[in-house]
Amino acid sequence: MAKAYLRANLVAGKEKSARDALRKISGIKSADFVTGSHDLVAEIEANSFEDISTHILSEVRQVQGISETDTDFVFGW
C-alpha cells in the first residue's frame, strides 16, 4: 500500500467545487480545507506509488480550480 499527501492552492471562487471533485477521485481518502501556506490537503492511498503518480495525479491535474499542487509521498507508515 502506498500513501501520499497532496497540498493544493485553489482559485478564488472555485474552492468548494475543486474540493468536491477531488473527493470523487478513486484513491483520494479525504480532501479538506486548511489554514497555512496551502488551501487544501488531501490524503491519497493506492496499491503503489506508481498508481498515485500516473493514475491519481493525472486525474487531479484535470480538476478545475486548482492552481498549484505539492505531493508528499509517505514512507514507513
C-alpha positions as CSV (number, residue, x, y, z in Angstrom):
1,M,0.0,0.0,0.0
2,A,1.3,3.5,-0.9
3,K,0.2,6.7,0.7
4,A,0.7,10.4,-0.1
5,Y,-0.5,13.9,0.9
6,L,-1.4,16.4,-1.7
7,R,-1.3,20.1,-0.8
8,A,-3.1,22.4,-3.2
9,N,-3.7,26.1,-3.8
10,L,-7.1,26.9,-5.2
11,V,-8.6,29.5,-7.4
12,A,-10.8,32.0,-5.6
13,G,-14.4,31.2,-6.0
14,K,-13.7,27.6,-7.1
15,E,-12.7,26.2,-3.7
16,K,-15.8,24.1,-3.0
17,S,-16.1,22.7,-6.5
18,A,-12.4,21.7,-6.6
19,R,-12.6,20.0,-3.2
20,D,-15.8,18.1,-4.2
21,A,-14.2,17.0,-7.5
22,L,-11.1,15.7,-5.6
23,R,-13.3,13.7,-3.2
24,K,-14.8,11.9,-6.1
25,I,-11.4,10.6,-7.4
26,S,-10.8,7.0,-6.6
27,G,-7.8,6.7,-4.1
28,I,-8.4,10.1,-2.5
29,K,-9.5,9.3,1.0
30,S,-10.0,12.8,2.2
31,A,-9.8,16.4,0.9
32,D,-10.1,19.2,3.5
33,F,-9.6,23.0,3.6
34,V,-6.7,24.0,5.9
35,T,-5.0,27.2,7.1
36,G,-1.4,28.0,6.3
37,S,0.5,28.1,3.1
38,H,-1.9,25.9,1.2
39,D,-5.7,25.9,0.8
40,L,-6.4,22.2,0.9
41,V,-4.8,18.9,2.0
42,A,-5.8,15.6,0.5
43,E,-4.8,12.1,1.7
44,I,-4.2,9.6,-1.1
45,E,-3.9,5.8,-0.9
46,A,-3.2,3.3,-3.7
47,N,-1.6,0.0,-4.3
48,S,1.7,1.6,-5.4
49,F,3.5,4.9,-5.7
50,E,3.3,4.4,-9.4
51,D,-0.5,4.2,-9.3
52,I,-0.5,7.5,-7.4
53,S,1.9,9.2,-9.8
54,T,0.4,8.0,-13.0
55,H,-3.3,7.5,-12.4
56,I,-4.5,9.5,-9.5
57,L,-2.3,12.6,-10.0
58,S,-3.3,12.7,-13.7
59,E,-7.0,12.9,-12.6
60,V,-6.1,15.6,-10.1
61,R,-4.5,17.7,-12.9
62,Q,-7.8,17.8,-14.7
63,V,-9.7,19.3,-11.8
64,Q,-10.8,22.9,-12.5
65,G,-9.9,25.4,-9.7
66,I,-6.6,24.0,-8.7
67,S,-3.8,26.5,-9.3
68,E,-0.8,24.6,-7.8
69,T,-0.1,21.3,-6.0
70,D,2.7,19.7,-4.0
71,T,2.7,15.9,-3.4
72,D,4.5,14.3,-0.5
73,F,4.9,10.5,-0.5
74,V,4.7,8.8,2.9
75,F,7.4,6.2,3.7
76,G,7.5,3.7,6.6
77,W,3.9,4.0,7.7
